[in-house]
Amino acid sequence: MIGVERGTIRLTLDCPMAGHGRHACVALEVEDADRYFREWSARVAVLRPPHDEPWGARTFDLLDPSGNTLFVIGPATSTAK
């Protein structure tokens, strides 16, 4: 596992594990998970739609064309957009 941060962008690369596709899992921290879901879900396969996690984040999972998981993390919200 490795994390990289530059300005407001945070990216984490993780090894393959159950539920995270065939290859690496890339976690991307964003300001608004729902906004990115609306944009990206039209282009790639959706594993899980946006939902609030019990640990205080709003997440969703997509598969890139190579089978890698994109795990997107944003702030939790009580009102889904």
Phi, psi and omega in degrees: 000138177217141177241141179231137179226134176215112184061236181265004181262130175234130182228132177237132176251131183233159179284164178299142175206163182309132178086000183241039175075194185274332190236226183287158170249124178253120176259128182237120179269126184231168180279334184213095183299321182296321180297315179291324178299314180301320181287311189278331185293341177284347187247337184223167182290137179265127173269313178217133177286170180301138176203153178278129179274151178296340181269010169094031176222162173251124186228162168207162181234137175230160173251131174281171183300341179267000179092008176277146179274133170255110181257108186258131185235126175226177178296143176296151177221144178274346179236103179297142182268000000 
